Amino acid sequence: MIDRSLLSDYGITYKGKWNTEIKTVCPKCSHARKKKKEPCLAVNTQTGLFTCHHCAWSGVIKNKLMQEKVFVKPKPQRKKEIPSKIIEYFKSRAIPKDILERNKVTECSVYMPQIEKNRNCICFNYFREGELINIKYRDGDKNFKQVAGAEKIFYGLDDIKDTNTCIIVEGEIDKLSFDVIGKTETVSVPDGAPNPNAKNVESKFSYLDNCHSYFEHMDVIFIAVDNDVNGRRLLEELARRLGKERVMIIDFPEDCKDANDVLVKHGKEKLLECYDKARDYPVDGVFSVSDVESSMIDSFNNGKVKGLSSGYPGLDPHYTFRMGEFDVFTGIPGHGKTSFCFQLMMNGSMLYGWKWGVFSPENYPIGELYETLVEMYIGKTSDIESTYRMTIAEYKRGISFVNKHFFVVYPEDSFALNNVLDRFKHLVLRKGIKGVLVDPFNQIDHNMNGLSEALYVAETLNTIRRFTKNYHLKFIVVAHPITMRSDKGGMDNEVPTAYRIAGGSNWYNKADNIITVHRPTPKDFRNTDVDIHVQKIKFQKLVGVPTGAPVKLKYDRPSNRFLNYDGTYPLRDLVNISDDLTPY
């Protein structure tokens, strides 16, 4: 249990009885609400997890054993003249000495692991509020490194502190290039454009969380990234996270890869012209071939981007993760729909670093939902009476992982779809979530306003599809089938399809992918078989082919995990823990 005194460290006040689950006002949003004293912040005093059901502010209150990560801070360098060799190098890049001095570019000798020896390097110094936060070192052979353990922030961050517009570029030299034409309100991402095949790509965007407050007041954000495949992917992620409606795209001539290329080959006037001709990010739904030409060429040369592994080798030929798609999971109540969705989301977080927004009011209190995810991550129970119980160290490690990757949405004023989607939008912009879960669909507050059921469902699913495409998410909806036929033994064991959901054919027509989770022998408690029926895949060349026979998995209750049919856990190596599972 956390110490009560720790609440004040997070601006949280509470004077009531100290229970496992407490509720109080939110320091982030309550002061601005009509009902200022309405308790909208839930805190689990056992785990430290907290979530505001109104503004979606969340996190974990940490005791002395769970402190926030402490970043290394480099020592400020002794002021000295910029060496002539560096001045000459930047002169060849059309960047004068005064620009280097303004941006505090320096030189030092530092060990470069790529060549396993010390080299004299250019030092790009990263400041925030005048404090040195990080340094990127670059030698003459284009080897790079940053200070180990230092915080990742934008380069040039202080230059946009009080501006209502800014330019984001892909490298420090491009930031200096815009400074040359007087556009000092420019910042660079710290790591360039990450390769999509890199492990845990999501961690490469931590600077967006660290620096998000600098962009909240911006009216317009210009993005000028490299004219290549990875640059365009970086553009898409920045626009998604910062809000496409305020993004302008700066394009470069065909013979130029980046801003510095333009400056060197064509001069200041041409770079300024590129800025002046910036175009709107295409969000109005009207496109020409020129809007998608570059991605078409990429697909032609390199192949279309196919879905990522679900984590289950047996399922991957039939269903994979592809962004911008709307998935429906159905099945008989009690057959494991929700648990399997949690498992797929956990796989996405463990394999790719994805973050998720979760609307699942049936899994309340919130601490219980988070605890389920902790158990799934660690592979052990938290039940104090179980012999298969995790240690406190494992429990805290699980809390830390879940805290980084899962955010619960629980609007207290209303469960209307627009309310839920507004919270998801907030999490896209502030946390960079990659996917969302609505579980189940019937928990949404439905107001049909005189519409027929079929028409209402069609309009609702269209709203979900538009949201999915606009924010390029994996959108998962759990939908219960209508009442199954009953006999003396209870529900029949027919495998339900999307047509058994209220609104029938609309679900089949609107969803990109439809999956049924089914237990073939639900009355046999000892049989842990789970059948995954992939009933519809819209883009089969990219995602998978619907199943004939079901994909067979097993559910292991002690670990709260879905296993391969042979009883193995496919992501065992990613958690690096003992995994001697004993399915019953």
Buried (B, 14 or more C-beta within 10 A) or exposed (E): EBEEEBBEEBEBEBEEEEEEBBBBBBBBBBEEBEEEEBBBBBBBBBBBBBBBBBBBBBBBBBEEEBEEEEBEBBEEBEEEEBEEEBBEEBEEBBBEBEBBEEBBBBBBEBEBEEEEEEBBBBBBBBBBEEEBBBBBBBBEEEBBBBBEEBBBBBBBBBBBEEBEBBBBBBBBBBBBBBBBBEBBBBBBBBBBBBEEEEEEBBEBBBBBBBBBEBBEEBEEBBBBBBBBBBBBBBBBBBBBBBBBEBBBBBEBBEEBBBBBBBBBEBBBEBBBBBBEEBEEBBEEEEEEEEEEEBBEEBEEEEEEBEBBBBBBEBBBEBBBBBBBBBBBBBBBEEBBBBBBBBBBBBBBBBBBBBBBBBBBBEBEBBBEBBBBBBBBBBBBBBEEEEEBBBEEEBBBBBBBBBBBBBBBBBBBEEBBBEBBBBBBBBBBBBBBBBBBBBBBBEBBEBEEEEEEEEEBBBEBBEEBBEBBBBBBBBBBBBBBBEEBEEEEEEBEBEBBBBBBBBBBEBBBEBBBBBBBBBBBEBEEEEBBBBBBBBBBBEBEEBBBEBBEEBBBBBBBBBBBBBBBEEEEBBBBEBBEBEBEBEBE
